[in-house]
Amino acid sequence: MTASIFAAVQAKPDAVLPVEAALRRMMPLTRAAPGCIRYELFGAKERPGTFHLLETDAARFSHRASQHFAARVASLSGKLAREIEIERLEPLPHALSE
């Protein structure tokens, strides 16, 4: 069974470019991880410095234990305006039951 997460990352105003660069560097490595189905990075047009990651994974995000993931998260230290917010997503049924 697959699992999906939606993460919100808010960079400090003086760290927008380094945060974006770190998030972009994560993309090819995470996409190559076993079980990764989708890994997309989005920028919020109305809120510069706010980034969103949408990930779907069949291996329940096993890449989180990888060195590249730990290194990228560590590289964000001191550059974020707040903690990364992570929401676990689950698909809703196509029809409502009454």
TAZI-V887182 format. One record per backbone hydrogen bond with DSSP energy under -1.0 kcal/mol. CO is the residue of the C=O (numbers start at 0). NH is the residue of the N-H. Records with the same first field share a line. If there is no record, write none. Layout:
CO->NH, NH
This chain:
2->56
3->88
4->54
5->86
6->52
7->84
8->50
9->80
11->14
14->18
15->19
16->20
17->21
18->22
19->23
20->24
21->25
25->29
26->30
27->31
29->32
32->35
34->57
37->55
39->53
41->51
46->49
48->10
49->43
50->8
51->41
52->6
53->39
54->4
55->36, 37
56->2
60->63
61->64
62->65
65->69
66->70
67->71
68->72
69->73
70->74
72->75
73->76
75->78
78->11
84->7
86->5
